[in-house]
Amino acid sequence: MKPHEAWGIIVRCGAYLSGGHYKLVGGDHTDEYVHLRIVLLDKAYRDAFARSILEKFNDTKITAIASFSKAGNLLAEAVRDTLVSSGVFVKLLTGRRRRIDSSQDLIIEGLENLKQDDNVLVVSTVVTTGSSIQDAIHSIERNSPATVVGAGVILERRPGLSIGGRSGVVRLRSIVTRQMSLWKTGECPLDDIYGDPEDLGDPDENPIPLIRSVAKTSTLNLNHLIVAEASNARHNRRRQLILASIGWLLSIVRLIIDFLLRIK
C-alpha cells in the first residue's frame, strides 16, 4: 500500500479532523487529529494495513506481535492473522492503559510466555512523540527476556523519531509519514485565536467528545463513527444507549432538514 492510498482511506473514513484546535491525550495541542480505530473496524482496510506493515519487516524474523491500545490491538490481531495465514505462528500480546488516580499504567498481557529467542514487533496506529511505544518496549524488555526488533505504525505524525531498546535503536517504520503541528501547553498560537482547545480525551475510554467534534465537520463521518464506536461498545450497555440515542437524534434532524428543503 502506497502512502497516498493509505491517507486517502483515512480521510474517506472520517478518521481525520483538521482546521480546529485539539488537545491530545498527552496534553499537547494540535490543529489536526487522527483516530484510526474508525478505519480499523473495516476488516478489508485492517488486513491491508497489516500486510503493508509486515512488508516493511520482511527481512526480520518475528515471533511475537505486541500492542498497547484498543485500536492497536485490532491492528495486532490482523498482523498476527496475516502471518498465521502464511504459515508463520506468532504469539499475540495485547495491552491497555490502566488509570490509577491521575496517572496511567501500561499493561501488556502474555509477557510470561516470551522466551529469550523471541523477537517482538510492536504495532500501533499513530505515533506522535513516541513515548507510548517507548513505554511498551521498556515494559516488554523489563518483564521478559525477549527483544523488540521493530515498531510498525500506520501514521507517523513527526518524522525522524528515534526509539530505543535492549539492542540499541529499534527500527520504526510507518505506512504514512505526515508532518503535523504539535505545541506544548502554553506555547500554542491557536490559544489566542480559538481560546481553550477542544479536549477529546482518550477516545478508547470515552468516544463521546470525539463524536461531538466529528459532528461539526460531516454528517457522513458522524454516521461512520457512531457505527464504529457502537460495535466496540457491546460490553458497555450505558455507552450503547448513549450512542444509539445520538444516532436516532441525527436521523430525526436529517428528516427535518429534508422536509424544510422540500417545502421551500
FENVEN-V416653 format. One record per pair of residues at least 24 apart in sequence whose C-alpha atoms are under 7 Angstrom apart, sorted by the first residue. I is the first residue (numbers start at 0). J is the second residue. D is the distance in whole Angstrom. If there is no record, write none. Layout:
# FENVEN-V416653
I,J,D  I,J,D
This chain:
# FENVEN-V416653
0,51,6  2,174,6  2,175,5  5,175,7  6,175,7  9,38,7  12,38,6  12,220,7  13,220,5  14,38,7  20,189,7  20,193,7  20,196,5  20,197,6  21,196,5  21,197,5  21,198,6  22,196,6  22,197,6  22,198,5  22,199,6  23,199,7  23,200,7  24,200,6  24,201,6  26,184,7  27,181,6  27,182,6  27,183,5  27,184,6  28,181,6  28,182,5  28,183,6  28,184,7  28,187,7  29,180,6  29,181,5  29,182,6  30,180,7  31,179,7  35,124,6  36,70,5  37,224,6  37,227,6  39,73,7  40,227,6  45,74,6  45,77,6  46,77,6  49,74,7  49,77,6  49,78,5  50,78,7  50,81,7  51,174,7  52,151,6  52,174,7  55,172,7  60,118,7  61,118,5  61,119,6  61,120,7  62,89,5  62,90,6  62,117,6  62,118,5  62,119,6  63,89,5  63,90,4  63,91,6  63,117,7  63,118,6  63,119,5  63,120,6  64,89,7  64,90,6  64,91,5  64,92,6  64,119,6  64,120,5  64,121,6  65,91,6  65,92,4  65,93,6  65,119,7  65,120,6  65,121,5  65,122,6  66,92,6  66,93,5  66,94,6  66,121,6  66,122,5  66,123,6  67,93,6  67,94,4  67,95,5  67,107,7  67,135,7  68,94,6  68,95,5  69,95,7  69,203,6  70,124,7  71,122,6  71,123,5  71,124,6  75,122,6  110,139,7  110,142,7  110,143,6  111,143,7  113,143,6  113,144,7  113,145,6  114,144,6  114,145,6  115,144,5  115,145,5  116,145,6  117,145,5  117,146,6  118,145,6  118,146,5  118,147,6  118,148,6  119,146,6  119,147,5  119,148,6  120,147,6  120,148,6  120,149,5  120,150,6  121,149,6  121,150,5  121,151,6  122,150,6  122,151,5  122,152,6  123,151,6  123,152,5  123,153,7  124,152,5  124,153,5  124,154,6  125,152,6  125,153,6  125,154,5  125,155,6  126,152,7  126,154,6  126,155,5  126,156,6  127,155,6  127,156,5  127,157,6  129,160,7  133,162,6  136,164,6  140,165,7
